[in-house]
């Protein structure tokens, strides 16, 4: 199974969101990015407890996210189609 590397954003001990996800770069490359991102944080952000953390993801997690986006796009397309059908024609 292919490894997926992620960068997570935390505020204190609370997970906020996945910043990045890749299977195209090495673990060392992603860890170096995490270090750079943490070094770029402003003093105010650090005071709030914001930090970036390296994490291992799964292929299932990556597919799930893609699936969620696909479903959202399909629903949006259906809504747009319904609006087009309801529009009066002249």
Secondary structure in CASP SS format (residue, H / E / C, confidence):
PFRMAT SS
TARGET T0000
AUTHOR 0000-0000-0000
METHOD secondary structure of the structure
MODEL  1
X C 1.00
X C 1.00
X C 1.00
X E 1.00
X E 1.00
X E 1.00
X E 1.00
X E 1.00
X E 1.00
X E 1.00
X E 1.00
X C 1.00
X C 1.00
X E 1.00
X E 1.00
X E 1.00
X E 1.00
X E 1.00
X E 1.00
X E 1.00
X E 1.00
X E 1.00
X C 1.00
X C 1.00
X C 1.00
X C 1.00
X H 1.00
X H 1.00
X H 1.00
X H 1.00
X H 1.00
X H 1.00
X H 1.00
X H 1.00
X H 1.00
X H 1.00
X H 1.00
X H 1.00
X H 1.00
X C 1.00
X C 1.00
X C 1.00
X H 1.00
X H 1.00
X H 1.00
X H 1.00
X H 1.00
X C 1.00
X C 1.00
X E 1.00
X E 1.00
X E 1.00
X E 1.00
X E 1.00
X E 1.00
X E 1.00
X E 1.00
X C 1.00
X H 1.00
X H 1.00
X H 1.00
X H 1.00
X H 1.00
X H 1.00
X H 1.00
X H 1.00
X H 1.00
X H 1.00
X H 1.00
X H 1.00
X H 1.00
X H 1.00
X H 1.00
X H 1.00
X H 1.00
X H 1.00
X H 1.00
X H 1.00
X H 1.00
X H 1.00
X H 1.00
X H 1.00
X H 1.00
X H 1.00
X H 1.00
X H 1.00
X C 1.00
X C 1.00
X C 1.00
X C 1.00
END
